[in-house]
């Protein structure tokens, strides 16, 4: 005689975890404390071998928040472009660039922090609180809170990540048109194999970061 399995003893498959999405919770908490405007800021382009690092700061209007905001890395280029236009239409936006010269002089971390601070100061109105992606606070001229993985957790940082990414990608497309053969318009300056082959074949351009080891090697300089 067959026995029916005990449901309590039957292993259950784990439930799929809900994807982490950025929220406006931190901004609303600040608003309740009387801290407003609140900006989020993020940068794009710390890892590439060429091009500037681009930082953006965004103050979202609590009554007109575009739907679908997320960490720019989780979005397609087409979706980022749509959201970029919506953000710029309803939010306050500031943008700043850390040039390759600054990156080579100060290092990429310092150039990124400098650009983030400049993006905040480029906002049309001065914020009273700034949320910045990462573990480093910046000289924002007001209270500043660093949020690790902030682009995945804080809505205004997610908006800034989109603005920074779209701005930098469009800039690198222009660099690609001015420097044919390197493929900047496709890889945006990242060290993909095709980019490294072009570096060896054509040499470094003025847009390359000579402080980065692969570029220094092509230029015949020591990486020490």
C-alpha positions in Angstrom: 0.0 0.0 0.0 1.5 3.3 -1.1 1.8 6.2 1.4 1.1 9.7 0.5 4.2 12.0 1.0 4.1 14.2 4.1 3.8 17.8 2.8 5.8 19.0 5.8 8.7 16.7 4.8 8.7 17.7 1.2 11.5 20.2 0.5 10.3 23.5 -1.0 12.0 25.5 -3.6 13.2 28.8 -2.3 11.0 31.7 -3.3 12.7 34.1 -5.8 13.9 37.2 -4.1 12.3 40.5 -5.2 14.8 42.6 -7.2 16.2 45.5 -5.3 14.9 48.8 -6.7 15.8 52.3 -5.7 13.2 54.2 -3.6 12.5 57.8 -2.6 12.4 56.8 1.1 15.6 58.6 2.1 14.6 61.8 0.3 11.2 61.8 2.0 12.7 61.3 5.4 15.0 64.3 4.8 12.0 66.4 3.6 10.1 65.5 6.8 13.1 66.8 8.8 13.0 70.1 6.9 16.0 69.3 4.7 15.1 70.3 1.2 16.3 70.4 -1.6 17.9 67.0 -1.6 20.3 65.9 -4.4 21.6 62.6 -5.5 24.9 62.3 -7.4 26.8 59.6 -9.2 29.5 59.3 -11.8 30.1 57.3 -15.0 33.5 56.3 -16.4 35.8 55.4 -13.6 37.0 52.2 -15.4 37.7 53.1 -19.0 41.1 53.6 -20.6 40.0 56.8 -22.3 37.7 59.7 -22.0 36.7 61.8 -19.0 34.8 60.8 -15.9 31.4 62.4 -15.9 29.5 63.2 -12.8 25.8 64.3 -12.4 23.7 65.6 -9.6 19.9 65.5 -9.7 17.2 67.0 -7.5 14.0 65.2 -8.2 10.6 66.9 -7.8 8.6 64.8 -5.3 5.4 65.5 -7.3 6.9 64.6 -10.8 9.2 61.6 -10.4 9.7 59.8 -13.7 8.6 56.2 -13.6 11.1 53.4 -14.2 14.2 55.0 -12.6 16.8 52.4 -11.8 20.6 51.9 -11.6 21.8 52.8 -15.1 23.7 49.5 -15.3 20.4 47.6 -15.2 18.9 49.5 -18.1 19.3 49.3 -21.8 20.8 52.2 -23.7 17.4 52.8 -25.3 15.6 53.0 -21.9 18.4 55.2 -20.4 17.9 57.6 -23.3 14.2 57.9 -22.6 14.6 58.4 -18.9 17.4 60.9 -19.5 15.0 63.1 -21.4 12.3 62.7 -18.7 14.7 63.5 -15.9 16.0 66.6 -17.6 12.4 67.8 -18.2 11.2 67.7 -14.6 14.3 67.8 -12.3 17.2 70.1 -11.5 20.4 68.7 -13.1 24.0 69.6 -12.7 26.9 67.9 -14.7 30.6 68.1 -14.4 33.6 66.4 -16.2 36.9 65.3 -14.8 39.3 65.5 -17.7 41.9 62.9 -18.7 44.5 65.4 -17.6 43.0 65.7 -14.2 42.7 61.9 -14.0 46.4 61.4 -14.9 47.4 64.1 -12.5 45.3 63.3 -9.4 44.2 59.6 -10.0 40.8 58.5 -11.0 39.3 58.4 -7.4 40.3 62.0 -6.7 39.2 63.2 -10.2 35.8 61.4 -9.6 35.3 63.1 -6.2 36.2 66.4 -7.7 33.7 66.0 -10.5 31.0 64.9 -8.2 31.4 68.0 -6.0 31.5 70.2 -9.1 28.2 68.6 -10.4 26.5 69.5 -7.1 27.7 73.1 -7.3 26.5 73.2 -11.0 22.9 72.6 -9.8 20.6 75.6 -10.5 19.6 75.6 -6.8 21.8 74.7 -3.8 20.8 71.5 -2.0 20.7 71.2 1.8 21.6 67.5 1.7 23.4 65.3 -0.9 23.4 61.6 -1.2 26.4 60.3 -3.1 27.0 56.8 -4.5 29.9 54.9 -2.9 31.8 55.1 0.4 33.3 58.6 0.0 31.6 61.8 1.0 32.3 64.9 -1.1 32.8 68.6 -0.5 29.2 69.5 -1.5 28.9 72.7 0.5 26.2 71.1 2.6 25.4 67.9 4.5 26.5 64.8 2.6 25.8 61.1 3.1 27.7 58.4 1.2 25.5 55.4 0.3 27.2 52.2 -0.8 25.3 50.8 -3.9 23.4 54.0 -3.8 22.4 53.9 -7.4 20.4 50.7 -6.6 18.9 52.1 -3.4 18.3 55.8 -3.6 16.1 57.2 -6.4 17.8 60.5 -6.9 21.2 58.7 -7.1 19.7 56.4 -9.7 18.5 59.4 -11.7 22.0 60.9 -11.5 23.6 57.6 -12.7 21.4 57.7 -15.8 22.2 61.3 -16.6 26.0 60.7 -16.1 26.0 57.5 -18.2 24.0 59.0 -21.1 26.0 62.2 -21.1 29.3 60.3 -21.1 28.2 57.8 -23.8 27.1 60.6 -26.1 30.5 62.3 -25.5 32.4 59.2 -26.3 30.3 58.8 -29.5 31.7 62.2 -30.5 35.2 61.1 -29.6 34.7 58.1 -31.8 33.7 60.2 -34.8 36.8 62.3 -34.3 39.1 59.3 -33.8 38.0 56.6 -36.2 39.5 53.1 -35.8 39.4 52.9 -32.0 35.7 52.1 -31.7 35.0 54.6 -28.9 31.4 54.9 -30.1 30.9 51.1 -29.3 33.0 50.4 -26.2 32.9 54.0 -24.7 36.6 53.7 -23.9 36.6 50.6 -21.8 39.5 48.2 -22.2 37.8 45.5 -24.4 40.1 43.4 -26.6 39.2 45.5 -29.7 40.2 48.7 -27.9 43.5 47.2 -26.8 44.3 46.0 -30.3 43.6 49.5 -31.6 45.9 50.9 -29.0 48.7 48.7 -30.1 48.1 49.4 -33.8 47.5 53.1 -33.7 49.0 54.3 -30.4 47.4 56.4 -27.7 45.2 59.5 -28.5 44.9 62.7 -26.4 41.8 61.1 -25.0 43.6 58.2 -23.4 44.5 58.0 -19.7 48.2 57.6 -19.7 48.2 56.8 -15.9 46.3 53.6 -16.7 48.6 50.5 -17.0 47.5 49.3 -20.5 47.9 52.8 -22.0 51.3 53.3 -20.2 52.5 50.0 -21.6 51.7 51.1 -25.2 53.3 54.4 -24.6 56.5 52.6 -23.5 56.3 54.0 -19.9 56.8 52.1 -16.7 53.6 51.2 -14.8 55.4 51.6 -11.4 
